[in-house]
Amino acid sequence: MATTKVAVTIDTNLLAELDQLVAQQVFPTRSKAFQEALEDKLARIRRTRLAAECAKLEPQVEQTLAEEGMEYELKIWPEY
């Protein structure tokens, strides 16, 4: 994966806590900790957006769309 160096300004206490985690080998480096934290946050945002969009769907309309054209197929499928 390609990486890009960026400068980040954070609270001094937050940095001290992060440095403790690096010292405890929870993360190998500050950079890796930031990368993992950002990936987690972005994944949560994507899930939240997906849930919000799904909440806008109308189940009856979606079912009708999913079943559209199924009537013909049901007639030609063999009985099991």
N, C-alpha and C positions, 0 to 999 in steps of 0.2 A: 504494500500500500504506500502510495506517495504521501509524504508529509510536508507540512509547511510550518515554519517557525513563526509564532505570533507573540506579542507582548500582552500580558494580562495584569491588570491591577486588581488586587484583592485585599480584604481586611487583614491586618497584621495577625489577629488572633486566629483567623481561619488558616492562614499560612502556617502558623506555629502548629496547629492541629494536624494539618497535612504533613508537615515535616515529621511529626511524631509517628504517623502512619508509615511514612517511608522508612524511618529508622527501625520500626517494628517489622519491616519487610512485608507489610500489607500490600504496598505498591512498590515496584522496583525503582520508580522515579516520580518526581513531581509531574512530569509531562504525561506519563502513563496514567497517573491518577486523574489529571484533568481530562484526558482523552476518554477514559472509561466513564467518568461522571457526565461528560457531555453526551456521549453515546446513550447512556441510560436516560438522561433527561429528554433527548430528542425522540427516543423510542416511546417514552410516556406521552409526549405531546402527540405523536402520530396515533397512538392507541386512543387517546382522548378525542382527537379529531374524527377518527373512524367511528367511535361510539356515538359521537354527536351526529354525524351524518346518517348512521343507521337508525338513530332515534327519529329522524325525519321521515323515514319510510313508512308507508301505510301497508300493513301486512296483507290486507285483502287485495289491494292493487297489485302488490308484488306476487301474490299467489296466482292471480288471474293472468299476469304476464308470464309466469313460469309455466302455467298449464295451457297457454295459448298453443293451439295446434295439436295438443295431446289427444283430443277426442278422436281424430282420425287414426292416430297411431294405436290407440286402445282398441279400436275396431279390428285392426289387422294383426295385432299380436296374438299368438296362440295362447290358449288356456293352459295353465300348468297344474 
